[in-house]
Amino acid sequence: MPAQLNVFLLLFGGLQGLLLVLFLVKKKLYSSGYVFLLLYFAVMLFQITLKVMNKLWLMQNWGFLYGITYFLPLLYGPLIFLFARQLLFNKNLRIGYLHFLPFAFMSIYLLFERQFGFSNQGINFFYRSDTGMVIQLISLSVYHGAALNYWIKYRNSLKNFFSETHRLQMNWIRQLILGSFIVCAIIAVALHLIYINNPQSLPYRYWFAVLTVFIYWVSYTALTQPSVFSVIKGYGKEENPAAPVMPQLVVHRPSMKYSNSGLSKEAIGVIQRTLKKVTEEQKPYLNPELTINDLAALIKCNRHHLSQVLNESLKSSFYDYINFYRVEESKQLLLNTGKENHKIASIAYDAGFNSLSTFNDIFRKYTGTTPSQFRKDLQQVSKQQRG
């Protein structure tokens, strides 16, 4: 019965994983970095399928494929890394195949071992011992860490173009990377324990249930928040003519970024004064969807020149500049006695924020306290003055 329960759990995960792959294919997300996500889940489906099948029959008939399952963790790391790199920064993939050489090497070794009886003690030590498990865990750590680093750089780069918070959070990518690392690390350890404890390895087979949990989490995200897939894919003219085209995001060095802009000191001063006047008088920051293109149009300035003024003269990103004014606006609203009964969320939205949690974080960043505590302190001061 325990073995049947494990098969039952894996079957549910395999079926849901197949539906998830079909969903991604139907959404035509395979044209970008999502091809690596498709391959990632294809590898998971392959692993689940072979774990569901009878082990003895597999070893007798498909011994080569069964042996490969012990080295599949060498694929998860490169695939999640290439997914993040291609999707977020559109990096050149001409050398992408190099990341799969460790897995390819072991596949060729297994083939020679099965067909010609070839065996090497050194290879077995590095890949079929505790050392092999450590190598897999290091590989997973390095690749997932690199993927997370790309996410951080991309998120920071967005601050030069957008003021609204929902494009900046992209929490599902970070959660995907972290969740993938945890799940794949568990699988790597479970595979090693199964290998060294064979045939008394049934308890460790239950660990593969994390694959089912992980697949259902991603599927739940796709069902409840389908926009996360289109957001990461970016905006394109063919997909949404009304949406702005996502600019290519790169990490710049300020000293080199504007070396050829040709913007004089006098022009910089004019832009800076106009920016301050428009921001304070027209309050464009109250629009939660405000972009740097929108603000540049208001002050009749080139977006690149506006970015230069913000970064070099004001030492600020577009995101930080706009949200500073939003915090100042929210402070004035909190000071307004006519809004004492308004909820904090209402104050946040009136000030141009579209996320309460982000409002709390940014407000604390600029004031050192939360909006609720800020209002509470104001009320106490007011009572003392009346007393």
ChimeraX attribute file (.defattr): number of C-alpha atoms within 10 A of each C-alpha:
attribute: neighborCount
match mode: 1-to-1
recipient: residues
	/A:1	6
	/A:2	10
	/A:3	12
	/A:4	10
	/A:5	11
	/A:6	19
	/A:7	22
	/A:8	14
	/A:9	19
	/A:10	26
	/A:11	19
	/A:12	16
	/A:13	25
	/A:14	25
	/A:15	15
	/A:16	18
	/A:17	24
	/A:18	15
	/A:19	13
	/A:20	21
	/A:21	19
	/A:22	13
	/A:23	15
	/A:24	17
	/A:25	15
	/A:26	10
	/A:27	12
	/A:28	12
	/A:29	17
	/A:30	15
	/A:31	11
	/A:32	15
	/A:33	23
	/A:34	24
	/A:35	19
	/A:36	22
	/A:37	22
	/A:38	20
	/A:39	18
	/A:40	19
	/A:41	20
	/A:42	16
	/A:43	18
	/A:44	24
	/A:45	24
	/A:46	14
	/A:47	22
	/A:48	25
	/A:49	16
	/A:50	15
	/A:51	19
	/A:52	17
	/A:53	11
	/A:54	10
	/A:55	14
	/A:56	11
	/A:57	11
	/A:58	16
	/A:59	13
	/A:60	10
	/A:61	11
	/A:62	13
	/A:63	16
	/A:64	18
	/A:65	17
	/A:66	19
	/A:67	17
	/A:68	16
	/A:69	17
	/A:70	20
	/A:71	23
	/A:72	20
	/A:73	25
	/A:74	24
	/A:75	23
	/A:76	27
	/A:77	30
	/A:78	25
	/A:79	27
	/A:80	26
	/A:81	25
	/A:82	24
	/A:83	22
	/A:84	29
	/A:85	22
	/A:86	18
	/A:87	20
	/A:88	23
	/A:89	16
	/A:90	15
	/A:91	13
	/A:92	9
	/A:93	11
	/A:94	7
	/A:95	7
	/A:96	13
	/A:97	10
	/A:98	11
	/A:99	17
	/A:100	15
	/A:101	13
	/A:102	12
	/A:103	16
	/A:104	17
	/A:105	11
	/A:106	18
	/A:107	17
	/A:108	11
	/A:109	17
	/A:110	20
	/A:111	18
	/A:112	14
	/A:113	14
	/A:114	14
	/A:115	10
	/A:116	9
	/A:117	9
	/A:118	11
	/A:119	13
	/A:120	9
	/A:121	9
	/A:122	9
	/A:123	13
	/A:124	14
	/A:125	12
	/A:126	14
	/A:127	19
	/A:128	17
	/A:129	15
	/A:130	14
	/A:131	13
	/A:132	18
	/A:133	23
	/A:134	16
	/A:135	16
	/A:136	23
	/A:137	21
	/A:138	15
	/A:139	19
	/A:140	26
	/A:141	17
	/A:142	15
	/A:143	21
	/A:144	26
	/A:145	17
	/A:146	20
	/A:147	25
	/A:148	22
	/A:149	16
	/A:150	19
	/A:151	22
	/A:152	13
	/A:153	15
	/A:154	20
	/A:155	17
	/A:156	16
	/A:157	19
	/A:158	22
	/A:159	21
	/A:160	20
	/A:161	20
	/A:162	23
	/A:163	26
	/A:164	24
	/A:165	20
	/A:166	16
	/A:167	16
	/A:168	17
	/A:169	12
	/A:170	16
	/A:171	12
	/A:172	16
	/A:173	17
	/A:174	17
	/A:175	13
	/A:176	17
	/A:177	21
	/A:178	16
	/A:179	17
	/A:180	19
	/A:181	21
	/A:182	16
	/A:183	17
	/A:184	26
	/A:185	21
	/A:186	18
	/A:187	23
	/A:188	22
	/A:189	19
	/A:190	20
	/A:191	23
	/A:192	21
	/A:193	18
	/A:194	17
	/A:195	15
	/A:196	13
	/A:197	12
	/A:198	10
	/A:199	8
	/A:200	11
	/A:201	15
	/A:202	14
	/A:203	13
	/A:204	17
	/A:205	18
	/A:206	17
	/A:207	16
	/A:208	23
	/A:209	20
	/A:210	18
	/A:211	25
	/A:212	21
	/A:213	16
	/A:214	18
	/A:215	22
	/A:216	18
	/A:217	14
	/A:218	17
	/A:219	19
	/A:220	13
	/A:221	15
	/A:222	16
	/A:223	12
	/A:224	9
	/A:225	12
	/A:226	12
	/A:227	12
	/A:228	17
	/A:229	17
	/A:230	13
	/A:231	12
	/A:232	17
	/A:233	17
	/A:234	17
	/A:235	17
	/A:236	13
	/A:237	11
	/A:238	8
	/A:239	10
	/A:240	11
	/A:241	10
	/A:242	10
	/A:243	12
	/A:244	13
	/A:245	12
	/A:246	13
	/A:247	10
	/A:248	10
	/A:249	17
	/A:250	13
	/A:251	10
	/A:252	10
	/A:253	8
	/A:254	12
	/A:255	8
	/A:256	8
	/A:257	13
	/A:258	18
	/A:259	9
	/A:260	7
	/A:261	10
	/A:262	9
	/A:263	13
	/A:264	9
	/A:265	9
	/A:266	9
	/A:267	13
	/A:268	18
	/A:269	13
	/A:270	12
	/A:271	21
	/A:272	17
	/A:273	13
	/A:274	16
	/A:275	21
	/A:276	12
	/A:277	13
	/A:278	14
	/A:279	19
	/A:280	12
	/A:281	9
	/A:282	10
	/A:283	16
	/A:284	20
	/A:285	24
	/A:286	19
	/A:287	17
	/A:288	22
	/A:289	17
	/A:290	18
	/A:291	21
	/A:292	21
	/A:293	17
	/A:294	15
	/A:295	21
	/A:296	18
	/A:297	11
	/A:298	15
	/A:299	19
	/A:300	13
	/A:301	15
	/A:302	15
	/A:303	17
	/A:304	14
	/A:305	18
	/A:306	22
	/A:307	21
	/A:308	21
	/A:309	23
	/A:310	21
	/A:311	18
	/A:312	16
	/A:313	12
	/A:314	13
	/A:315	13
	/A:316	17
	/A:317	23
	/A:318	24
	/A:319	22
	/A:320	17
	/A:321	19
	/A:322	25
	/A:323	25
	/A:324	17
	/A:325	19
	/A:326	27
	/A:327	24
	/A:328	15
	/A:329	20
	/A:330	24
	/A:331	19
	/A:332	13
	/A:333	20
	/A:334	24
	/A:335	15
	/A:336	10
	/A:337	11
	/A:338	9
	/A:339	13
	/A:340	13
	/A:341	8
	/A:342	12
	/A:343	11
	/A:344	19
	/A:345	17
	/A:346	14
	/A:347	21
	/A:348	26
	/A:349	18
	/A:350	17
	/A:351	25
	/A:352	26
	/A:353	29
	/A:354	18
	/A:355	15
	/A:356	15
	/A:357	13
	/A:358	16
	/A:359	26
	/A:360	19
	/A:361	14
	/A:362	21
	/A:363	23
	/A:364	16
	/A:365	13
	/A:366	13
	/A:367	13
	/A:368	11
	/A:369	15
	/A:370	17
	/A:371	24
	/A:372	13
	/A:373	11
	/A:374	17
	/A:375	18
	/A:376	13
	/A:377	12
	/A:378	14
	/A:379	15
	/A:380	11
	/A:381	12
	/A:382	11
	/A:383	10
	/A:384	9
	/A:385	8
	/A:386	7
	/A:387	6
